[in-house]
Amino acid sequence: MEPVIDQAFAAALYAQDDTGLDTGASLLAADPAADDEVHVRGEEFVRRAWSRGWQPADLVRIVRRERDESAVALVAALITAETVRYPHLPPRWAGQLATLPAPAARNRPDRFSYASALLGLYRLLLGLPVIEPAGPAPGTAADRVHQPPAHGESRMLTRIRALLAKAEGTGFPEEAEALTTKAQELMARHSIDEALIAARTHSDGTPGACRIGVDAPYETAKAILLDAVASANRCQAVWNSEAGFTTVVGFEPDLEAVELLFTSLLVQGTAAMTKAEAGQRAGGRKRTKTFRQSFLMAYAQRLGSRLASGTARVTAAADAGGAGDMAGGTESAAPGTLLPVLAARHVAVTETAERMFPKTTTTRVRGATDLDGWTHGTAAADRARMGANGPGIDR
């Protein structure tokens, strides 16, 4: 049994042409007794991915990007089988596993096609590079040491999630603006509350990290939007364009806020872009790609100013002694004591990001070329703006 598997893997996994895949698939298809061992080997490839810094959502994202939905179903089955080995999993993994696509059934009637699909997936998994870990791998000593107690979502985050869901669902721009503005105020207030609690209790909490997918098309504009959301919520973002994700570094409440707000703003921006594009087409325009690119670039840039302005306003009010009254907050700080607390957290986030990413490069962004797209994108950002009117911050 094992010699057949070894022959199939040698032919298929270390070559880049289809001939090797066909040879390996033929060998496996002709030997049903090898099926169980083939899947065990696949689980080992997934386990290797954990040691290289990858997480379940990362694997699903890269497989979808490089293969197809049938391969996504195959990797989902491998992830499910591999993760049951552990008595507990790292933070954030439960949420990722809950959103896995439906796993593929094993050993389909067309054995050759199934074996070919498996080997193509294994070739991809085997070639995954090492990436910066956004947390400990399951089953490691670091995972056991840093495993936090299980807890449910806070009432504040539940309220924020509900506000953003309403903002995404309404057909009235003014209502969406009011709902999203309120959500950002709650996020900023929640972050301040957590910072004050940590300072008062001398908590030894440290910054963590999460990865958020940045998918094509128009991934550059989306990455800029995510960077703006991260900056406004006291986090730092590093984009990996080749792997299709951004790693966000920050304290846990701020990471949760970034995930929620970015997802919502992307939904709102896409809906506004589709509506504006329909109006352009009705007027006889056909340059869809340049319109969308310019729209999203303007949307991201303007929101960067609005988000930063809103956070600064809430922080200034809290530092002046109004923290207990802002957005339903419960913590309050003596006037002038909040900024040093936030400065210390900023230093901690910066040091963590620099340690995780000692070498980063700046990407030159191609300028927007469609004036109508830029104008409509700016207007959409204004409708989704965070906070009250105030001076913009150039980025």
C-alpha positions in Angstrom: 0.0 0.0 0.0 2.6 2.6 1.0 4.8 2.0 -2.0 1.9 2.9 -4.3 1.2 6.0 -2.4 4.9 6.9 -2.4 5.1 6.4 -6.1 1.9 8.5 -6.7 3.2 11.3 -4.5 6.6 11.2 -6.1 5.1 11.5 -9.6 2.5 14.2 -8.8 3.7 16.4 -5.9 7.1 17.4 -7.0 6.4 18.2 -10.6 4.5 21.1 -12.1 2.9 19.5 -15.1 -0.3 17.7 -15.6 1.4 14.5 -16.7 2.7 13.9 -13.1 -0.8 14.4 -11.7 -2.3 12.0 -14.2 0.3 9.3 -13.4 -0.2 9.7 -9.6 -4.0 9.7 -9.9 -3.9 6.6 -12.0 -1.9 4.8 -9.4 -4.2 5.8 -6.6 -7.4 5.1 -8.5 -6.2 1.6 -9.2 -5.6 0.8 -5.5 -8.7 1.4 -3.3 -6.8 -0.1 -0.3 -4.7 3.1 -0.3 -7.6 5.4 0.3 -7.4 5.8 4.1 -3.7 6.4 4.0 -4.0 9.0 1.3 -6.3 11.0 3.5 -4.1 10.6 6.5 -1.2 12.0 4.4 -3.5 15.0 3.5 -4.2 15.7 7.2 -0.4 15.7 7.7 0.0 18.3 5.0 -2.6 20.5 6.8 -0.8 20.0 10.1 2.4 21.2 8.4 0.5 24.3 7.3 -0.3 25.1 10.9 3.4 25.0 11.8 4.1 27.4 8.9 1.8 30.0 10.3 -1.4 29.2 8.3 -4.8 29.0 9.9 -8.1 27.3 8.7 -9.5 30.5 7.0 -6.1 31.1 5.4 -6.1 27.6 3.8 -9.6 28.0 2.5 -8.7 31.4 1.0 -5.6 30.3 -0.7 -7.2 27.1 -2.1 -10.1 29.1 -3.4 -7.7 31.6 -5.0 -5.4 29.0 -6.6 -7.7 26.0 -7.3 -11.6 25.9 -7.4 -14.6 25.3 -5.2 -14.3 21.5 -5.4 -10.7 21.8 -3.9 -12.1 24.1 -1.2 -14.5 21.4 -0.2 -11.7 18.9 -0.1 -9.5 21.1 2.1 -12.5 21.7 4.4 -12.8 18.0 4.9 -9.1 17.7 5.7 -9.2 20.6 8.2 -12.3 19.2 9.9 -10.6 15.8 10.3 -7.3 17.2 11.5 -8.6 19.6 14.1 -10.6 17.0 16.0 -7.3 15.7 17.3 -6.9 18.6 19.7 -8.6 19.0 23.1 -8.8 22.8 22.5 -7.9 25.1 19.7 -6.3 28.6 19.6 -8.4 31.7 19.9 -10.3 32.6 16.7 -10.1 29.1 15.4 -13.6 28.2 16.5 -15.1 31.0 14.5 -13.1 30.0 11.4 -14.1 26.3 11.7 -17.8 27.3 12.1 -17.7 29.1 8.7 -15.9 26.3 6.8 -17.6 25.3 3.5 -19.3 22.0 3.4 -16.7 19.3 3.3 -16.4 17.0 0.3 -17.5 13.4 0.4 -14.6 10.9 0.4 -13.9 8.4 -2.4 -16.3 9.5 -5.2 -17.3 7.0 -7.9 -15.0 8.6 -10.4 -11.9 7.5 -8.6 -9.4 9.0 -11.1 -10.9 12.5 -11.0 -11.1 12.4 -7.2 -7.5 11.3 -6.9 -6.4 13.9 -9.3 -8.2 16.7 -7.4 -6.6 15.4 -4.1 -3.1 15.4 -5.5 -3.5 18.9 -7.0 -4.6 20.1 -3.6 -1.7 18.3 -1.8 0.7 19.9 -4.3 -0.5 23.3 -3.3 -0.4 22.6 0.4 3.1 21.1 0.2 4.4 24.3 -1.5 2.9 26.8 1.0 5.5 29.2 2.3 6.1 30.1 5.9 4.1 33.2 6.9 4.1 35.3 10.1 2.0 33.4 12.7 -1.0 35.3 13.9 -1.2 33.2 17.1 0.1 29.8 18.3 -0.4 26.6 16.4 -2.8 24.0 18.0 -1.2 21.5 20.2 2.0 23.5 20.9 3.3 24.6 24.2 2.5 28.2 23.3 -1.1 27.4 22.6 -1.5 25.7 26.0 0.1 28.6 27.8 -1.8 31.4 26.2 -5.2 29.7 25.9 -7.7 32.2 27.3 -10.9 31.2 29.1 -13.9 30.8 26.9 -16.3 33.6 26.9 -19.2 34.9 24.9 -19.4 38.1 22.9 -19.8 41.3 25.0 -23.1 43.2 24.9 -21.3 46.1 23.4 -20.0 44.1 20.4 -23.5 42.6 20.0 -24.9 46.1 19.8 -22.3 47.2 17.4 -22.9 44.2 15.1 -26.6 45.0 15.1 -26.1 48.6 14.2 -23.8 47.7 11.3 -26.3 45.1 10.0 -29.0 47.7 10.0 -26.7 50.1 8.1 -26.0 47.5 5.5 -29.7 46.7 5.1 -31.3 50.1 4.9 -32.0 51.8 1.6 -31.7 55.3 3.0 -28.2 56.8 3.0 -29.0 59.2 5.9 -30.0 56.3 8.1 -27.0 54.2 7.1 -24.8 57.2 8.0 -26.3 57.6 11.4 -26.2 53.9 12.2 -22.5 53.6 11.1 -21.5 56.7 12.9 -23.1 55.4 16.1 -21.3 52.0 15.7 -17.9 53.7 15.3 -18.5 55.8 18.4 -19.3 52.6 20.3 -16.2 51.0 19.0 -14.0 53.9 20.1 -15.7 54.0 23.5 -15.3 50.2 23.9 -11.6 50.4 23.1 -11.1 53.2 25.7 -13.0 51.2 28.3 -10.8 48.2 27.8 -7.7 50.3 27.9 -8.7 51.9 31.2 -9.7 48.6 32.8 -6.3 47.1 31.7 -4.4 50.0 33.2 -6.4 50.0 36.5 -6.0 46.3 37.0 -2.4 46.1 35.7 -3.4 43.5 33.2 -0.5 41.8 31.4 -2.5 41.5 28.2 -0.4 41.9 25.0 -1.3 42.8 21.5 -2.4 39.9 19.2 -3.0 39.6 15.5 -5.7 38.4 13.0 -5.7 38.0 9.3 -8.5 39.4 7.1 -9.0 38.4 3.5 -8.4 41.0 0.8 -9.9 39.5 -2.3 -9.7 40.4 -6.0 -10.9 42.4 -7.8 -9.6 45.9 -6.8 -7.7 44.4 -3.9 -5.4 47.4 -3.7 -8.3 49.8 -2.9 -9.7 47.2 -0.4 -6.3 46.9 1.3 -6.2 50.7 1.6 -9.6 50.8 3.2 -8.6 48.1 5.7 -5.5 50.0 6.6 -7.7 53.1 7.3 -10.0 51.1 9.5 -7.1 49.5 11.4 -5.4 52.9 11.9 -8.5 54.5 13.2 -9.0 51.7 15.7 -5.4 51.8 17.1 -4.1 48.8 15.1 -1.5 48.4 12.4 -2.0 46.5 9.1 0.4 44.7 6.8 -0.9 43.6 3.4 0.4 40.3 1.8 -0.8 40.8 -1.8 0.5 37.4 -2.9 -1.4 35.5 -0.3 -4.5 37.7 -0.5 -4.8 38.8 3.1 -3.8 41.6 5.5 -2.5 40.9 9.0 -3.9 43.3 11.6 -2.0 43.8 14.9 -3.6 45.2 17.9 -5.4 44.5 21.2 -8.3 42.1 21.1 -11.2 44.6 21.4 -9.7 46.7 18.6 -9.1 43.7 16.3 -12.8 42.7 16.7 -13.8 46.3 15.8 -11.6 46.3 12.7 -13.1 43.0 11.5 -16.7 44.2 12.0 -16.2 47.7 10.6 -14.2 46.7 7.5 -16.7 44.0 6.5 -19.6 46.4 6.9 -17.9 49.3 5.1 -17.0 47.0 2.2 -20.6 45.8 1.9 -21.9 49.4 2.0 -19.2 50.6 -0.5 -20.0 47.8 -2.9 -23.7 48.5 -2.8 -23.1 52.2 -3.4 -20.7 51.4 -6.3 -23.2 49.1 -7.9 -25.9 51.7 -7.7 -23.7 54.5 -9.1 -22.4 52.2 -11.9 -26.0 51.5 -12.9 -26.6 55.2 -13.3 -23.4 55.5 -15.4 -24.5 52.7 -17.7 -27.9 54.3 -18.1 -26.1 57.4 -19.4 -24.2 55.3 -22.0 -20.9 54.7 -20.2 -19.1 51.4 -20.6 -15.7 51.9 -18.7 -16.8 49.7 -15.8 -13.3 48.6 -14.6 -11.8 52.1 -14.4 -15.0 53.5 -12.8 -15.0 50.8 -10.0 -11.3 51.2 -9.3 -11.5 54.9 -9.0 -14.7 54.7 -6.9 -13.2 52.3 -4.4 -9.9 54.3 -4.2 -11.8 57.5 -3.4 -14.1 55.7 -1.0 -11.1 54.3 0.9 -9.2 57.6 1.0 -12.1 59.7 2.2 -13.0 57.2 4.8 -9.5 57.3 6.2 -10.0 60.9 7.1 -13.4 60.4 8.4 -12.5 57.4 10.6 -9.5 59.1 12.1 -11.5 62.3 12.8 -14.2 60.4 14.6 -11.8 58.4 16.8 -9.9 61.6 17.7 -13.2 63.3 18.6 -14.3 60.5 20.9 -10.8 60.2 22.5 -10.6 63.9 23.1 -14.0 63.9 24.8 -13.0 60.9 27.0 -9.7 62.5 28.0 -11.5 65.7 29.0 -13.6 63.7 31.5 -16.6 62.7 29.5 -15.7 59.1 29.0 -18.4 57.7 31.2 -21.1 59.5 29.1 -20.0 58.7 25.6 -21.9 56.1 23.7 -23.0 54.3 26.8 -19.5 53.7 28.3 -19.1 52.6 31.8 -15.5 53.5 32.5 -14.3 57.0 33.1 -10.9 58.6 33.4 -9.7 61.6 35.3 -9.1 64.5 32.9 -5.7 64.1 31.2 -5.0 60.5 32.2 -6.3 58.7 29.2 -3.8 59.7 26.6 -0.8 58.2 28.4 -2.7 54.9 28.7 -3.4 54.9 24.9 0.2 56.0 24.1 1.5 53.0 26.0 -0.8 50.7 24.1 0.3 52.3 20.8 3.9 51.5 21.7 3.0 47.9 22.5 1.2 47.5 19.2 4.1 49.1 17.2 6.7 46.9 18.8 4.6 43.8 18.2 4.1 44.7 14.5 7.8 45.4 14.0 8.7 42.1 15.7 6.3 40.2 13.5 7.3 42.1 10.3 10.9 43.2 10.6 11.0 43.7 6.8 8.2 45.5 5.0 8.1 47.4 1.7 5.9 50.3 0.5 3.7 49.6 -2.5 3.3 52.2 -5.1 -0.5 52.6 -5.7 -1.7 53.3 -9.2 -3.6 56.6 -9.3 -7.3 56.8 -10.1 -8.1 57.7 -13.7 -11.9 58.0 -13.7 -13.2 61.4 -12.4 -16.8 60.2 -12.2 -15.7 57.1 -10.2 -13.7 59.2 -7.9 -16.5 61.7 -7.4 -19.1 59.0 -6.7 -16.7 57.1 -4.4 -16.1 60.3 -2.3 -19.8 60.9 -2.0 -20.4 57.3 -0.9 -17.7 57.7 1.8 -19.3 60.9 3.0 -22.6 59.0 3.4 -20.9 56.3 5.4 -18.7 58.7 7.4 -17.7 58.1 11.0 -18.3 60.8 13.5 -19.5 64.3 13.3 -18.3 67.0 10.9 -14.7 67.9 11.6 -11.4 68.7 10.0 -10.2 66.0 7.6 -6.9 64.2 8.0 -4.8 63.9 4.8 -3.3 60.4 4.2 
